[in-house]
Amino acid sequence: MSAKPLHLLLTLALWLVVAITTLSALVALALPLLGEQLLTSWQVQLAATTAAEVVLAGSQTGLMLQVEQGELLLTTSGFSLALSRALTILLLGSMVSAIIYFLRQLVANVSSGRPFSRQSAQALQYAGWLLVALPVVLALEVFARFYLFIPDASSNSEFGFSHIRLLTGADSDLLIYPDFNAGLLLAGCFVLVMARAFNIGAELQTDSDEII
């Protein structure tokens, strides 16, 4: 694909992300005002799993049924959750929009015939750091949402750097692990390496122009 169609696709993607982000944030704010219940959830694991033997009718084979994962749901009509969700949507949408914008800027430099420039290297560097920050923000949002909206969260849980232990008082506590997208982190590291390569290319291009 040539640079100009790719630039057009990135422009359309940028406007689409901005529109979806704005609309989603407005919907999140409007739901509690319309009397709708808001639902938020966390993926949980049992700290100590229990297994039960299941014997099927007409079979001599015993199966072990083991439950160790589930979902913690919170339903509320409070406006604070709607505001938090809208701000999260705006933050993540802005980060994705910025990544697309910087990649679009890189493609524009490529279509101009001078891809190796300081501007291209800087655009790649910004996009790379945003890709690295995106999974970190998503993981931290899980912790922030838990402590903001679970009643008496600090007294009913134990914080770990990689998880939250919810003290249920039952046979087994619940462990909440935030999803960490390692793929985005690796993609960000790769883009940062590309930014360094473009920076070296820009230096060589500058030396070449001075010689000519």
C-alpha positions as CSV (number, residue, x, y, z in Angstrom):
1,M,0.0,0.0,0.0
2,S,1.3,3.4,-1.0
3,A,1.7,6.2,1.6
4,K,-1.3,8.4,0.4
5,P,-4.0,5.7,0.8
6,L,-2.5,4.8,4.2
7,H,-2.5,8.4,5.2
8,L,-6.2,8.6,4.3
9,L,-7.0,5.5,6.2
10,L,-5.3,6.8,9.3
11,T,-7.1,10.1,9.0
12,L,-10.5,8.3,8.8
13,A,-9.4,6.1,11.8
14,L,-8.5,9.2,13.8
15,W,-11.9,10.8,13.3
16,L,-13.6,7.5,14.0
17,V,-11.8,7.0,17.3
18,V,-12.6,10.6,18.3
19,A,-16.3,10.2,17.4
20,I,-16.6,6.9,19.2
21,T,-14.8,8.2,22.3
22,T,-16.9,11.3,22.6
23,L,-20.2,9.4,22.0
24,S,-19.2,6.7,24.5
25,A,-18.3,9.2,27.2
26,L,-21.6,11.0,26.7
27,V,-23.6,7.8,26.9
28,A,-21.8,6.8,30.1
29,L,-22.7,10.2,31.6
30,A,-26.3,10.0,30.4
31,L,-27.2,6.6,31.7
32,P,-27.6,7.4,35.4
33,L,-29.4,10.6,34.5
34,L,-32.0,8.4,32.7
35,G,-32.3,6.2,35.7
36,E,-30.3,3.3,34.1
37,Q,-28.2,1.0,36.3
38,L,-24.5,1.0,35.6
39,L,-22.6,-2.3,35.7
40,T,-18.9,-2.7,36.3
41,S,-17.0,-6.0,36.8
42,W,-13.6,-7.5,37.8
43,Q,-12.2,-10.9,36.8
44,V,-11.5,-12.8,40.0
45,Q,-9.7,-16.1,41.0
46,L,-10.3,-18.1,44.2
47,A,-7.3,-18.1,46.5
48,A,-7.9,-21.7,47.3
49,T,-9.8,-23.8,44.9
50,T,-12.0,-26.8,45.8
51,A,-12.7,-29.7,43.6
52,A,-15.8,-32.0,43.6
53,E,-16.1,-35.4,42.0
54,V,-18.9,-35.8,39.5
55,V,-20.0,-39.2,38.3
56,L,-22.2,-39.3,35.2
57,A,-25.1,-41.7,35.1
58,G,-24.2,-45.0,33.5
59,S,-20.5,-44.3,33.8
60,Q,-17.8,-45.7,36.0
61,T,-15.6,-42.7,35.4
62,G,-15.4,-40.0,37.9
63,L,-14.8,-36.4,36.7
64,M,-13.3,-33.7,38.8
65,L,-15.2,-30.4,38.7
66,Q,-13.0,-27.5,39.8
67,V,-14.1,-23.8,40.0
68,E,-11.3,-21.3,40.3
69,Q,-12.3,-18.3,38.2
70,G,-15.3,-16.0,38.1
71,E,-16.5,-12.4,37.8
72,L,-17.2,-9.9,40.5
73,L,-20.1,-7.6,39.5
74,L,-21.2,-4.2,40.9
75,T,-24.4,-2.6,39.9
76,T,-25.1,1.0,40.9
77,S,-27.0,4.1,39.7
78,G,-24.5,6.5,41.2
79,F,-23.3,9.3,39.0
80,S,-19.7,9.0,40.4
81,L,-19.2,5.7,38.5
82,A,-20.6,7.2,35.3
83,L,-18.2,10.2,35.7
84,S,-15.3,7.8,36.4
85,R,-16.1,5.7,33.4
86,A,-16.5,8.8,31.1
87,L,-13.1,10.1,32.2
88,T,-11.5,6.7,31.6
89,I,-13.0,6.5,28.2
90,L,-11.8,10.0,27.3
91,L,-8.2,9.2,28.6
92,L,-7.9,5.9,26.7
93,G,-9.5,7.4,23.6
94,S,-7.2,10.3,23.7
95,M,-4.2,8.0,24.0
96,V,-5.3,5.9,21.0
97,S,-6.1,9.1,19.0
98,A,-2.6,10.5,19.8
99,I,-1.0,7.2,18.6
100,I,-2.9,7.3,15.3
101,Y,-2.1,11.0,14.9
102,F,1.7,10.4,15.3
103,L,1.6,7.5,12.9
104,R,-0.3,9.6,10.5
105,Q,2.4,12.3,10.8
106,L,5.0,9.7,10.0
107,V,3.2,8.5,6.9
108,A,2.9,12.1,5.8
109,N,6.6,12.5,6.0
110,V,7.1,9.3,4.1
111,S,4.8,10.5,1.3
112,S,6.8,13.7,1.0
113,G,9.9,11.7,0.1
114,R,11.9,12.4,3.2
115,P,11.0,9.8,5.8
116,F,14.2,10.1,7.8
117,S,13.7,13.3,9.7
118,R,13.7,14.6,13.2
119,Q,10.0,15.0,13.0
120,S,9.5,11.4,12.0
121,A,11.7,10.1,14.7
122,Q,9.9,12.3,17.3
123,A,6.5,11.1,16.1
124,L,7.6,7.4,16.4
125,Q,9.0,8.1,19.9
126,Y,5.8,9.7,21.1
127,A,3.7,6.8,19.6
128,G,6.0,4.3,21.2
129,W,5.8,5.8,24.7
130,L,2.0,6.0,24.4
131,L,1.9,2.3,23.5
132,V,4.0,1.4,26.5
133,A,1.8,3.5,28.8
134,L,-1.5,2.1,27.5
135,P,-1.4,-1.3,29.2
136,V,0.0,0.3,32.4
137,V,-3.0,2.7,32.5
138,L,-5.4,-0.1,31.8
139,A,-4.0,-2.1,34.7
140,L,-4.0,0.8,37.1
141,E,-7.6,1.6,36.2
142,V,-8.6,-1.8,37.6
143,F,-7.1,-1.0,41.0
144,A,-8.5,2.6,41.0
145,R,-12.0,1.4,40.2
146,F,-12.0,-1.2,42.9
147,Y,-10.9,1.1,45.7
148,L,-13.2,3.9,44.5
149,F,-16.4,2.0,44.2
150,I,-16.3,-1.2,46.4
151,P,-17.7,-0.3,49.8
152,D,-15.0,-0.2,52.5
153,A,-12.5,-1.6,50.0
154,S,-9.5,-0.7,52.1
155,S,-10.7,-2.6,55.2
156,N,-12.1,-5.6,53.2
157,S,-9.0,-6.2,51.1
158,E,-5.3,-6.5,51.0
159,F,-3.3,-4.7,48.3
160,G,-0.5,-6.5,46.5
161,F,1.6,-4.9,43.7
162,S,0.3,-7.5,41.2
163,H,-3.2,-8.1,42.6
164,I,-5.9,-7.3,45.2
165,R,-7.0,-9.9,47.8
166,L,-10.6,-9.5,48.6
167,L,-11.3,-10.8,52.1
168,T,-14.7,-12.5,51.8
169,G,-14.8,-14.2,55.2
170,A,-15.8,-17.5,53.4
171,D,-13.7,-20.6,52.7
172,S,-11.7,-18.8,50.1
173,D,-10.7,-15.2,49.4
174,L,-10.9,-13.7,46.0
175,L,-7.9,-12.5,44.0
176,I,-8.3,-9.7,41.5
177,Y,-5.5,-9.6,38.8
178,P,-5.6,-6.8,36.3
179,D,-5.3,-7.8,32.7
180,F,-1.9,-6.7,31.4
181,N,-1.6,-6.6,27.6
182,A,2.0,-7.6,27.0
183,G,1.5,-7.3,23.3
184,L,0.9,-3.5,23.5
185,L,4.1,-3.3,25.7
186,L,6.2,-5.2,23.1
187,A,4.7,-3.1,20.3
188,G,5.6,0.0,22.1
189,C,9.2,-1.2,22.7
190,F,9.5,-2.1,19.0
191,V,8.2,1.4,17.9
192,L,10.8,3.0,20.3
193,V,13.5,1.0,18.6
194,M,12.2,2.1,15.2
195,A,12.3,5.7,16.5
196,R,15.9,5.3,17.4
197,A,16.6,3.9,13.9
198,F,14.8,6.9,12.3
199,N,16.8,9.3,14.5
200,I,20.1,7.7,13.2
201,G,18.7,7.9,9.7
202,A,17.9,11.6,10.2
203,E,21.5,12.3,11.3
204,L,22.8,10.5,8.2
205,Q,20.4,12.5,6.0
206,T,21.5,15.7,7.5
207,D,25.2,14.9,6.9
208,S,24.4,13.9,3.3
209,D,22.6,17.2,2.7
210,E,25.5,19.2,4.1
211,I,28.0,17.3,1.9
212,I,25.9,17.9,-1.2
